[in-house]
Amino acid sequence: MSRLFCLIAVTGLAVCLSAISAEKGQIGDAAITQGRGCLESGVEAGCKVLKDTKTGILYNLFFDPSKEQPSLHTGIAFTGHDHRGMSFCMQGKGIQVTKWNRVKMRCPQGSIATQGEK
């Protein structure tokens, strides 16, 4: 009986460890996303959104708070990956920005948040 219990416990542990390792692989293999557009404030306070000028996709951008962040109503190009974790920002696809730079473009105030998500 105790051998059966040990076998079940070891099997359960192996299944749990393989699930954890598979989850870590998914995070490391996250698809890279690139976009470009005007950074605007989202509907929820503190949220930043950008509608990609090429694809029209609306992104909810998350920046590293320990690094320089772009100002609102600024044209940027960004690279990032899917945002993991909780957020109260509900507009667009969540992207954790890993790199960004300013680009020259006209960014009128309120051009995204008032248009709605398409």
Secondary structure, DSSP 8 states (H G I E B T S, - for coil): -HHHHHHHHHHHHHHHHHHHHHHHHHHHT--EEEEEEEEEE-SSTT-EEEE-TTT--EEEEE--TTS----TTEEEEEEEEE--S--S--SSEEEEEEEEEE------TTTTTTT---
